[in-house]
Amino acid sequence: MGEITGAGLLAHVPTIVLPEKTRLELNEGKEITLVTGLRQLRREVFERDDYDTVVVLDSHWATTVEFVVTAQSRRAGLFTSEELPRGMCRMPYDYPGDPELARNIASFADRHGTWITPIDDAYLPVYYATTNLWKYLGEGLPDKRWVSIGVCQTGDTEDHLRLGRALADGIAATPGRRVLLIASGALSHTFWPLRQLRDHEAGDPVHIFTPEARAADEERIAWFKEGRHDKVLDTMDEFATFKPEAKFAHYLMMAGALGEQACTAKGRQYGEYENSVGTGQVLLWFDRPDDGWTGPGHPAPTAPPSRA
């Protein structure tokens, strides 16, 4: 039986893969703490040998009529971003996938009333919400498998929670798997307009698009540190007014896999809460509590068998 051994809500902003000189120029001469935080997270979590597969819930990969999970035995190539080719240009990536896990996740789609397709096409694009984090957390660890799952742009909160439930069941059905989940994406996500943007590139959260968006982000960071996933989920409509990245679907999928409102795992922050041209970025890691993701007496919810 497979298991989820850790999970994280992790920023993937392009700044982290820019040359150090450029990062310092953009951040008033200081290193951004997302970089130092990811390096520390690698040392403390990703360089351990108590996991074998990483599943990235990729907020940049938007599908339409179904969820898609990568099922290649290996992914390798050069990545240039269509969004920022000046900063993310011909970046090499090379890592094994996990076709067995991908197929097992997809096999639980009907049980949870959703649609999931494993795709092993060698030409399926990759996105920097996966590759930027792999550069920090996976490169140089050749035996660790990496799998990505996209958000579905036609899906709502319930759809992404259902994906998470199927993900948890697929992991459990894969013998011996020890899996880390990464919800790769931001908190509030409104960019400064182009003509103002270059005045707001430093990491100081004073540059977050509005004080209200910053307050909403910081409130949720505090809840995550307290293990209050129920508060985060119960206020999704409120948070939606601050336009979280991908409707916060990357987190919703992770939450669905960890027990939703019943999840009690407390977040450990790496680095500081930082700005990226108006958007709220953070690195939070959740270790599995000794008594399980939902604690004793708090069973994870199950979805109805229909797709209604």
Beta strands, then each sheet from edge to edge (+ up, - down):
strand 1: 3-10
strand 2: 53-63
strand 3: 67-70
strand 4: 74-79
strand 5: 91-96
strand 6: 116-119
strand 7: 145-152
strand 8: 178-184
strand 9: 267-269
strand 10: 274-276
strand 11: 279-281
strand 12: 283-287
sheet 1: 7+ 2+ 8+ 1+ 12- 9+
sheet 2: 3+ 6+
sheet 3: 4+ 5-
sheet 4: 10+ 11-
end
